[in-house]
Amino acid sequence: MADFLKLVGIKKSFGGVQALKGIDLAIGQNEILCLVGENGSGKSTLIKIISGDLQPDHGELWIDGRVYKQLRPIDSINLGIRVIYQDFALFPNLTVAENIAYSQLVETNHRVVKWREIREIAEVAADKVHADFDLDELVGNLSVANQQMVAICRALTRSTRFLILDEPTSALTKKEIDHLLEVVRDLQQKGIAVMFVSHKLNEVLAIAERVAVLRDGELIATLEGDEATNERLVHLMSGTTINYSRYEQDTGQGARLLEVKGLSKRNNFQDISFSLRRGEIFGITGLLGSGRTELALALFGMEPADEGTIVIEGQEVTINSVKDAIDAGIGYVPEDRLTQGLVMKKSVGENIVAAIIERLRGQLGLVDSNKWDNTVHDWIENLDIKVAAPDVKAQTLSGGNQQRVVLGKWLASSPKVLILDNATAGIDVAAKSSIHQIIRKMARQGVGIILISDEIPEVVNNCNRIAIMRRGRIVKELETKDVTEQDVQRLVEMTEPRGKEQQMAVSSP
């Protein structure tokens, strides 16, 4: 197979830190290559050099047999290289057709909008991936999966030779992921090379012809698809061996910590009832739009429920604000740590004490610097946060370390109940395993955990019980010791409840 792209000795440094240390990598003309590595391994830097957004300090890029010391973004586009990032970069207030045709119209310097031409461009691109959506619909009204297909269609409006998909499945359901993988295979048959970048190793193993592994800016290994296994990739990425085990903690006789009765919020969720024991990890899963996050936001007072009862340690509480939730002993770790979990421009220390600043004040109302320093240092050490000093800004940390800081913030507040909403999304395997161990340790210390996730292995392996949500309702509750991942996946993906599952009643433990 002839190479479309060959990287030779690519190096890149930022402020004395070497992000890439001489990368040699080739991609065939219609190959599917998966790129994996922990956060901070150099994946994003490598993608940006290929796309022309960054210039290498040293090395060469060979494209179709021609050598380039560096590329500008327009050079990369003209050579047929397209990148689809996690945010898709779409215009929600424009139609599907307008979003698809936009890049081609801009690149060809169109001065007059011809609506028929826009539609023709969109139809041709949609046909390439067998996309089935209304071209006149506003993109903001589409599901995440269809928005992603719009982004792919837009990339295919010009002569695309090489498509880079950066974490393309982070917000997709299993069925949508399977469809995307079929689209990738179909693009390969059309002669398009694909670089598939993902933290989800099961998808990598399903799609890859070859897998390139980065660690600390170095290319550690390149494996043929049939040589790669989950365990081998994890070891290559992290340099360590991660042992997977199910969480086993008997909470059957534990005191009821939280009881939710008939909680409803119009257009979000209806008649939610469940209980949580001290030291229990209670999982909630379901498809996107099932009401999982909306329920979490209601319990934390960000989007209060319209009706229903919340009881903590036998006392009914009213939660109409975040302050009410914190006062009741509830903490919340959101999926979007960048905007909801952290103040990115503040230091690690400032983020850790953000929820307990009043407790650090002395008799004169001033913050006690010794209490501040001791609290910050204790949580950095307890959670093994990799940071040079407490005054380093949170935005400089890797995703896994940022999530540890968010956990530290809420653990410092000594919560009774901690809600984790897709808290390990977008972080690498080793960091995810470490956070799972922290969660289990918290539960053993008596904290009640609500673990919300769309990753079935995560809830099955780390929870005592799982509630499955569909269309704003809990339709089934399961003991994890009695089920397999396949059992849960089947129940999550059922489009209509059947038999007993039609009933809303959920038995309390």
FIVEX-606147 format. One line per 8 residues: number of its first residue (from 0); their letters; for each residue x, y, z of C-alpha. Coordinates in Angstrom, 1 decimal, decimal comma, padded with zeros to 4 digits. Layout:
N
NUM	a	X:Y:Z; ... $
//
This chain:
509
0	madflklv	000,0:000,0:000,0; 001,4:003,4:-001,0; 001,7:006,0:001,7; -000,5:009,1:001,6; 001,3:010,7:004,6; 004,7:010,0:006,1; 006,0:011,8:009,2; 009,8:011,8:009,7 $
8	gikksfgg	011,5:012,9:012,9; 008,7:015,3:013,9; 009,6:017,3:017,1; 007,7:020,0:018,9; 008,4:021,8:022,2; 006,4:024,3:024,2; 008,3:026,5:026,7; 011,0:023,9:027,1 $
16	vqalkgid	008,6:021,0:027,4; 009,1:018,5:024,5; 005,6:017,5:023,4; 006,8:015,3:020,4; 010,2:013,6:020,5; 011,0:012,6:016,9; 007,8:010,9:015,6; 008,2:008,6:012,5 $
24	laigqnei	004,8:007,4:011,3; 003,2:006,5:007,9; -000,5:006,3:006,9; -001,5:004,4:003,8; -003,7:005,9:001,0; -006,8:004,1:002,2; -005,8:002,9:005,6; -007,6:003,1:008,9 $
32	lclvgeng	-005,0:004,0:011,5; -006,0:004,4:015,2; -004,0:006,8:017,4; -004,1:006,2:021,1; -002,3:007,6:024,1; -003,0:009,1:027,5; -003,8:012,7:028,0; -000,6:014,7:027,4 $
40	sgkstlik	001,0:012,0:025,2; 001,1:014,3:022,2; -001,9:013,2:020,2; -003,4:016,7:019,8; -000,1:018,3:019,0; 000,5:015,7:016,2; -002,9:016,3:014,7; -002,4:020,1:014,7 $
48	iisgdlqp	000,9:019,7:012,9; -000,7:017,5:010,2; -003,5:020,0:009,8; -001,1:023,0:009,6; -002,4:024,6:012,8; 001,1:024,1:014,4; 004,5:024,1:012,8; 007,1:021,4:013,9 $
56	dhgelwid	010,4:022,5:015,3; 012,1:019,7:013,4; 011,3:017,0:010,9; 009,5:016,5:007,6; 006,0:015,7:006,3; 005,8:013,7:003,1; 002,5:013,9:001,4; 001,9:012,0:-001,9 $
64	grvykqlr	005,7:011,7:-002,2; 006,4:015,4:-001,8; 008,3:016,7:001,2; 007,1:019,6:003,4; 009,0:021,2:006,2; 005,7:022,7:007,5; 002,1:023,1:006,3; -000,2:026,1:006,6 $
72	pidsinlg	-003,9:025,2:007,2; -004,8:026,1:003,6; -002,0:023,8:002,4; -003,4:021,0:004,4; -006,9:021,6:003,1; -005,7:021,8:-000,5; -003,9:018,5:-000,1; -007,1:016,8:001,0 $
80	irviyqdf	-006,6:016,7:004,7; -009,6:017,3:006,9; -010,0:017,2:010,7; -013,2:016,8:012,7; -012,8:017,8:016,3; -015,0:017,0:019,2; -016,9:020,3:019,1; -017,7:019,8:015,3 $
88	alfpnltv	-017,5:023,6:014,7; -021,0:023,8:013,2; -023,4:026,8:013,1; -026,5:025,8:015,1; -028,6:028,6:013,6; -027,9:027,5:010,0; -029,6:024,6:008,2; -027,9:021,3:007,5 $
96	aeniaysq	-027,4:022,1:003,9; -025,8:025,5:004,7; -023,4:023,9:007,2; -022,4:021,2:004,7; -021,8:023,6:001,9; -020,2:026,4:003,9; -016,6:025,3:003,7; -016,7:024,7:-000,1 $
104	lvetnhrv	-018,3:028,1:-000,7; -015,7:029,9:001,4; -012,7:028,0:000,0; -013,8:028,7:-003,6; -014,4:032,4:-002,7; -018,1:032,5:-003,7; -019,4:036,0:-003,5; -023,1:035,3:-004,4 $
112	vkwreire	-025,2:032,7:-002,6; -027,0:030,3:-004,9; -029,4:028,3:-002,9; -029,8:025,6:-005,5; -026,0:025,1:-005,5; -026,0:024,9:-001,7; -028,5:022,1:-001,8; -026,8:020,2:-004,6 $
120	iaevaadk	-023,5:020,3:-002,7; -025,2:019,0:000,5; -027,1:016,3:-001,3; -023,9:014,9:-003,0; -022,0:014,9:000,4; -024,9:013,3:002,3; -025,2:010,6:-000,3; -021,5:009,7:000,2 $
128	vhadfdld	-022,2:008,5:003,7; -025,9:007,5:003,2; -027,0:010,2:005,7; -030,7:010,4:006,3; -031,6:013,8:007,6; -033,6:016,8:006,5; -031,3:019,3:004,8; -033,6:022,2:005,7 $
136	elvgnlsv	-033,5:021,4:009,5; -031,5:023,7:011,7; -028,4:022,0:012,9; -029,1:023,1:016,5; -032,2:020,8:016,5; -030,3:017,7:015,5; -029,0:014,9:017,8; -025,3:014,8:018,5 $
144	anqqmvai	-024,9:011,8:016,2; -026,5:013,7:013,3; -024,5:016,8:014,0; -021,4:014,6:013,6; -022,6:013,3:010,3; -023,1:016,9:009,2; -019,5:017,6:010,1; -018,3:014,5:008,1 $
152	craltrst	-020,5:015,5:005,1; -018,9:019,0:005,2; -015,5:017,5:005,2; -016,4:015,5:002,1; -017,6:018,4:000,0; -014,1:018,9:-001,4; -011,6:016,2:-002,6; -010,8:014,6:000,8 $
160	rflildep	-007,9:012,2:000,9; -007,3:011,9:004,6; -009,9:012,3:007,4; -008,9:012,7:011,1; -011,6:012,0:013,6; -010,6:013,3:017,1; -012,6:011,5:019,9; -015,6:011,0:017,5 $
168	tsaltkke	-017,7:008,8:019,8; -017,5:010,7:023,2; -021,2:011,6:023,1; -022,7:008,8:021,0; -024,8:005,8:022,0; -023,7:002,2:021,1; -026,0:002,1:018,1; -024,7:005,5:016,8 $
176	idhllevv	-021,1:004,3:017,4; -021,7:001,2:015,3; -023,2:003,3:012,5; -020,2:005,7:012,6; -017,7:002,8:012,4; -019,6:001,5:009,3; -019,3:005,0:007,8; -015,6:004,9:008,4 $
184	rdlqqkgi	-015,2:001,6:006,7; -017,3:002,8:003,8; -015,0:005,9:003,4; -012,0:003,5:003,3; -013,6:001,7:000,4; -013,9:005,0:-001,4; -010,1:005,5:-001,1; -010,1:007,8:001,9 $
192	avmfvshk	-007,5:007,3:004,7; -008,8:007,7:008,2; -007,0:008,5:011,5; -009,3:007,5:014,3; -008,3:009,0:017,7; -010,1:007,6:020,7; -009,8:006,7:024,4; -012,3:004,0:024,0 $
200	lnevlaia	-010,2:000,9:023,2; -013,1:-001,4:022,4; -013,8:000,9:019,4; -010,2:001,1:018,4; -010,0:-002,7:018,4; -013,1:-002,9:016,3; -012,0:-000,5:013,5; -008,2:-000,4:013,4 $
208	ervavlrd	-006,0:-001,9:010,7; -003,1:-000,6:012,6; -002,7:001,1:016,0; -000,1:003,8:016,8; 000,6:004,3:020,5; 002,0:007,5:021,9; 003,4:008,0:025,4; 005,1:011,1:026,7 $
216	geliatle	005,6:012,4:023,2; 007,2:009,3:021,8; 005,8:006,7:019,4; 006,1:003,6:021,7; 004,7:001,0:019,2; 002,7:000,5:016,0; 000,7:-002,7:016,0; -001,3:-004,5:013,4 $
224	gdeatner	-004,9:-004,6:014,3; -004,9:-008,3:015,0; -001,9:-007,9:017,3; -003,6:-005,4:019,5; -005,5:-006,3:022,7; -007,0:-004,1:025,4; -004,5:-005,2:027,9; -001,5:-004,7:025,6 $
232	lvhlmsgt	-002,6:-001,2:024,5; -003,2:-000,1:028,1; 000,2:-001,3:029,1; 001,9:000,5:026,2; 000,0:003,7:026,8; 000,6:003,9:030,6; 003,6:001,7:031,2; 001,7:-000,1:033,8 $
240	tinysrye	-000,8:-003,0:034,1; -004,3:-002,1:035,1; -006,4:-004,8:036,8; -010,1:-004,6:036,1; -012,4:-005,9:038,8; -016,0:-005,5:039,9; -016,8:-003,4:043,0; -018,0:-005,6:045,8 $
248	qdtgqgar	-019,2:-003,9:048,9; -022,1:-005,2:050,9; -024,4:-002,2:051,8; -027,6:-004,2:052,3; -027,7:-003,3:056,0; -026,4:000,2:055,7; -028,5:003,2:056,7; -030,5:004,9:054,0 $
256	llevkgls	-028,7:008,1:053,3; -030,8:009,5:050,4; -034,4:008,9:049,4; -035,9:010,4:046,3; -039,7:010,1:045,9; -041,8:011,0:042,9; -039,3:013,7:041,6; -040,5:015,3:038,4 $
264	krnnfqdi	-039,5:018,2:036,2; -041,7:019,2:033,2; -040,1:018,1:029,9; -037,1:016,6:031,6; -038,0:013,6:033,8; -041,1:012,2:035,6; -041,8:010,3:038,8; -038,2:009,4:039,7 $
272	sfslrrge	-037,9:007,3:042,9; -034,9:005,6:044,3; -032,9:005,3:047,5; -029,2:005,4:048,3; -027,5:003,7:051,3; -024,4:005,0:053,1; -021,3:003,7:051,3; -023,2:002,6:048,2 $
280	ifgitgll	-022,4:003,4:044,6; -025,6:003,7:042,7; -025,3:003,8:038,9; -027,7:005,6:036,5; -027,4:005,0:032,8; -029,4:005,5:029,6; -029,3:007,0:026,2; -028,6:010,7:025,6 $
288	gsgrtela	-031,8:012,6:026,2; -033,0:010,0:028,8; -033,0:012,6:031,5; -029,9:011,5:033,4; -028,1:014,9:033,6; -031,4:016,8:034,1; -032,0:014,6:037,2; -028,4:015,3:038,5 $
296	lalfgmep	-028,9:019,1:038,0; -032,2:018,9:039,9; -030,7:017,1:042,9; -027,9:019,7:043,0; -030,3:022,6:042,8; -029,1:024,0:039,4; -032,4:023,1:037,7; -034,8:022,4:040,6 $
304	adegtivi	-037,5:019,8:040,3; -041,2:020,9:040,0; -042,5:018,3:042,4; -041,4:015,4:044,5; -039,6:014,8:047,8; -035,9:014,5:048,7; -035,0:013,0:052,1; -031,4:013,0:053,5 $
312	egqevtin	-030,7:011,0:056,7; -034,4:010,8:057,4; -035,0:014,6:057,1; -036,9:016,0:054,2; -034,9:018,8:052,5; -035,9:021,5:050,0; -033,4:022,0:047,2; -034,1:025,1:045,1 $
320	svkdaida	-030,5:026,3:044,7; -026,9:025,0:044,7; -026,5:026,5:048,2; -029,4:024,4:049,4; -027,8:021,2:047,9; -024,4:022,0:049,5; -026,0:022,8:052,9; -027,8:019,4:052,6 $
328	gigyvped	-024,4:017,6:052,0; -024,6:017,1:048,3; -021,7:017,6:045,9; -021,7:017,4:042,1; -018,9:016,6:039,7; -020,1:017,5:036,2; -019,0:016,0:032,8; -018,0:019,5:031,6 $
336	rltqglvm	-015,2:020,2:034,0; -014,0:023,1:031,9; -017,0:025,3:032,4; -018,9:023,8:035,3; -016,3:022,0:037,4; -013,4:024,3:037,5; -012,4:028,0:037,3; -009,7:027,3:034,7 $
344	kksvgeni	-007,7:030,5:035,2; -007,5:030,0:038,9; -004,9:027,9:040,7; -005,3:024,3:041,7; -005,4:025,5:045,4; -008,1:028,1:044,8; -010,2:025,5:043,0; -009,8:022,9:045,8 $
352	vaaiierl	-011,0:025,3:048,5; -013,7:027,0:046,5; -016,6:025,1:048,2; -015,2:025,5:051,7; -013,7:029,0:051,8; -016,0:030,0:054,8; -014,6:027,1:056,9; -011,1:028,5:056,5 $
360	rgqlglvd	-011,8:031,9:058,0; -010,4:032,7:061,4; -011,9:034,7:064,3; -011,5:038,0:062,5; -013,1:036,7:059,3; -009,8:036,4:057,4; -008,8:033,3:055,7; -006,3:031,3:057,8 $
368	snkwdntv	-003,4:030,7:055,5; -002,2:027,6:057,4; -005,7:025,9:057,1; -005,7:026,8:053,4; -002,2:025,4:052,8; -002,9:022,2:054,8; -006,2:021,6:053,1; -004,8:022,0:049,6 $
376	hdwienld	-001,6:020,0:050,2; -003,6:017,2:051,9; -005,9:016,8:048,9; -003,2:017,1:046,3; -001,4:014,2:048,2; -004,5:012,1:048,9; -005,7:012,3:045,2; -002,2:012,1:043,7 $
384	ikvaapdv	-002,7:015,2:041,7; 000,3:015,6:039,4; 001,1:019,3:039,7; 004,4:021,2:040,3; 002,9:023,5:042,9; -000,6:024,4:044,3; -000,5:027,9:042,6; -000,3:026,4:039,1 $
392	kaqtlsgg	-003,4:027,3:037,1; -005,9:024,5:036,6; -006,0:025,0:032,8; -002,4:023,7:032,5; -003,3:020,2:033,9; -004,2:017,1:032,0; -007,8:016,1:031,9; -007,3:013,3:034,5 $
400	nqqrvvlg	-005,6:015,7:036,9; -008,3:018,4:036,3; -010,9:015,8:037,3; -009,0:014,9:040,4; -009,0:018,6:041,4; -012,8:018,7:041,0; -013,1:015,6:043,2; -010,8:017,3:045,7 $
408	kwlasspk	-013,0:020,4:045,8; -016,0:018,3:046,7; -014,3:015,8:049,0; -012,9:018,8:051,0; -016,5:019,8:051,7; -017,1:016,3:053,4; -020,2:015,5:051,3; -022,8:012,9:052,4 $
416	vlildnat	-023,8:012,3:048,8; -021,6:012,9:045,7; -023,1:012,9:042,2; -020,7:012,1:039,4; -022,1:012,9:036,0; -020,0:011,3:033,3; -017,0:012,3:035,4; -014,5:010,2:033,5 $
424	agidvaak	-015,5:011,3:030,0; -012,6:012,3:027,8; -009,8:011,0:030,0; -007,4:008,2:029,3; -007,6:004,6:030,6; -005,1:004,9:033,3; -006,5:008,2:034,7; -010,0:006,7:034,5 $
432	ssihqiir	-008,9:003,6:036,5; -007,3:005,8:039,1; -010,5:007,9:039,5; -012,5:004,7:039,9; -010,3:003,6:042,7; -010,8:007,0:044,4; -014,6:006,6:044,0; -014,5:003,2:045,6 $
440	kmarqgvg	-012,4:004,5:048,5; -014,9:007,3:049,1; -017,8:004,8:049,2; -015,9:002,6:051,7; -015,5:005,7:053,9; -019,3:006,1:054,0; -020,0:008,6:051,2; -023,1:007,7:049,1 $
448	iilisdei	-022,2:007,9:045,4; -024,5:008,4:042,4; -022,5:007,5:039,3; -024,1:008,6:036,0; -022,5:007,3:032,9; -023,2:006,2:029,3; -020,3:003,7:029,5; -021,9:000,4:030,4 $
456	pevvnncn	-018,7:-001,2:031,7; -018,2:001,7:034,0; -021,5:001,4:035,8; -021,5:-002,5:035,8; -018,0:-002,7:037,3; -018,2:000,1:039,8; -021,7:000,1:041,1; -023,8:-001,9:043,6 $
464	riaimrrg	-027,0:-001,2:041,7; -027,9:000,4:038,4; -031,1:002,3:037,4; -031,8:002,5:033,7; -033,5:005,7:032,4; -035,5:006,0:029,3; -037,5:009,0:028,1; -037,3:010,7:031,5 $
472	rivkelet	-038,3:007,7:033,6; -036,5:004,9:035,5; -037,7:001,8:033,8; -035,5:-000,8:035,5; -033,3:-001,2:038,5; -030,7:-004,0:038,7; -028,2:-005,5:041,1; -024,9:-005,5:039,3 $
480	kdvteqdv	-023,9:-008,9:040,7; -026,7:-010,4:038,7; -026,1:-008,9:035,3; -023,6:-008,7:032,5; -022,6:-005,7:030,4; -024,6:-007,2:027,5; -027,7:-007,4:029,7; -027,5:-003,7:030,6 $
488	qrlvemte	-026,7:-002,7:027,0; -029,7:-004,5:025,7; -032,0:-002,8:028,2; -030,6:000,6:027,5; -031,0:000,4:023,8; -034,6:-001,0:023,8; -036,7:001,6:022,0; -039,9:000,6:023,7 $
496	prgkeqqm	-040,4:-001,0:027,1; -042,0:-004,4:027,1; -043,8:-006,5:029,6; -042,8:-005,7:033,2; -040,4:-003,0:032,1; -043,4:-000,9:031,1; -044,0:-000,3:034,7; -042,4:002,6:036,4 $
504	avssp	-042,3:001,1:039,9; -038,8:000,6:041,2; -038,2:-001,6:044,2; -036,1:000,0:046,9; -033,3:-002,1:048,4 $
//
